[in-house]
Amino acid sequence: MNDQLVSNTTASVLESGRMLAHVSNAAAVVAGVGGVIVHSAIRLLFAGSMLCWLVEGWFAVRVHIDASLFRQLAGESESNWKGLDELLTSYGYHRSSEDCSVSDRASRAMALWRHQVATLAIQLASLAIALLCEVTGI
C-alpha cells in the first residue's frame, strides 16, 4: 500500500481525536458540577467520570502528537521516519526498537486512538449512569 496514503489517512482519523477531547472536556464539566451538587454515593460515579477524563486527556495529547507527525511525514522516505525514531530516543520519549514500516506505525497510532475512544465511552457511560441515578432518585 502507498505509504503516503497510509500516513494521510491515519493523520485524518487521528485528527478526530481533538473532537473526542472536546466532548470529554464537556462531560468533565458536567461531572464536576454533578460531583459538587450531589451528596450521596452517586458522587463516586461522577468521580469515576472525572478520572476517565484525565486518562482520556493523556490519550488525546498522544493522539494529537501522532496526528501531526503522520501529517508532517506523509510521503517522506523511511530514513526520515528512522530519523524521527532517533530524535525521540535521544529525547528519552521513544524506546529503541526494530525497524517499523509506516503501516506498523499507523496500526500502533490507531490502537492509541481506539484507547482514547474507549476511555471516552467509559467516561460518558459513567456520567450517564450517575445522571440517571440522580434523576430517578436511585
C-alpha positions in Angstrom: 0.0 0.0 0.0 1.2 3.6 -0.7 2.9 5.0 2.4 1.7 8.5 1.7 -1.9 7.3 1.6 -1.5 5.4 4.8 0.1 8.4 6.5 -2.5 10.9 5.3 -5.4 8.6 6.2 -4.0 7.8 9.6 -3.5 11.5 10.3 -7.1 12.3 9.2 -8.5 9.7 11.6 -6.2 10.7 14.4 -7.2 14.4 14.0 -10.7 13.4 15.1 -9.2 12.8 18.5 -9.4 16.6 19.0 -13.2 16.4 18.8 -13.2 13.5 21.2 -11.2 15.6 23.6 -13.7 18.4 23.4 -16.6 16.0 24.2 -14.6 14.6 27.1 -14.0 18.2 28.4 -17.7 19.0 28.3 -18.5 15.8 30.1 -15.9 16.6 32.7 -17.6 19.9 33.4 -21.0 18.2 33.9 -19.4 15.6 36.1 -17.6 18.2 38.1 -20.8 20.2 38.7 -22.7 17.0 39.5 -20.0 15.9 41.9 -20.2 19.2 43.8 -24.0 19.3 43.9 -24.7 15.6 44.8 -24.3 14.5 48.4 -24.6 10.7 48.0 -22.8 7.6 46.8 -23.6 8.8 43.2 -20.7 11.1 43.7 -18.4 8.2 43.1 -19.8 7.8 39.6 -19.1 11.4 38.9 -15.6 11.0 40.3 -15.1 8.0 38.0 -16.1 10.1 35.0 -13.6 12.7 36.1 -10.9 10.1 36.4 -11.6 8.9 32.9 -11.3 12.5 31.7 -7.8 12.6 33.0 -6.9 9.4 31.2 -8.7 10.5 28.0 -6.8 13.8 28.1 -3.5 11.9 28.2 -4.5 9.8 25.2 -5.7 13.0 23.4 -2.3 14.6 23.8 -0.5 11.5 22.4 -3.0 11.1 19.6 -2.6 14.8 18.6 1.2 14.4 18.5 0.9 11.3 16.4 -1.6 13.0 14.0 0.8 15.9 13.5 3.8 13.6 12.9 1.9 11.5 10.4 0.7 14.6 8.6 4.2 16.1 8.6 6.0 12.9 7.5 3.4 11.8 4.9 5.2 10.8 1.7 8.6 11.0 3.3 11.2 8.3 3.0 11.9 5.6 5.6 15.1 7.4 6.5 13.0 10.4 7.8 10.9 8.1 9.9 14.1 6.5 11.3 15.4 10.0 12.0 12.3 10.7 14.0 12.9 7.5 16.0 16.5 8.6 16.7 15.4 12.0 17.7 12.7 10.7 20.0 15.1 8.2 21.5 17.6 11.0 22.2 14.8 12.9 24.0 14.0 9.9 26.0 10.5 9.6 24.6 10.9 6.5 22.4 12.4 3.2 23.2 14.7 1.9 20.6 13.1 -1.0 18.7 13.3 -2.9 15.4 12.6 -1.1 12.2 8.9 -0.4 11.7 7.1 0.2 8.5 4.7 3.1 8.0 1.8 0.6 8.2 3.1 -0.8 11.6 3.4 2.8 12.9 -0.2 3.5 11.7 -1.5 0.4 13.4 0.1 1.5 16.7 -1.2 5.0 16.4 -4.7 3.7 15.6 -4.6 1.5 18.6 -3.9 4.6 20.7 -6.8 6.4 19.1 -9.1 3.4 19.9 -7.9 3.6 23.5 -9.0 7.2 23.5 -12.4 6.3 22.1 -12.9 3.5 24.7 -11.9 5.8 27.6 -14.4 8.4 26.4 -17.1 5.8 26.1 -16.4 4.7 29.7 -16.4 8.3 30.8 -19.7 9.0 29.1 -21.3 5.8 30.4 -20.3 6.6 34.0 -21.7 10.1 33.6 -24.9 8.9 32.1 -25.4 6.3 34.9 -24.7 9.0 37.5 -27.2 11.4 36.0 -29.8 8.7 35.5 -29.4 7.6 39.2 -29.7 11.2 40.4 -32.7 12.0 38.3 -34.6 8.8 39.2 -33.5 9.0 42.9 -31.9 5.6 42.9 
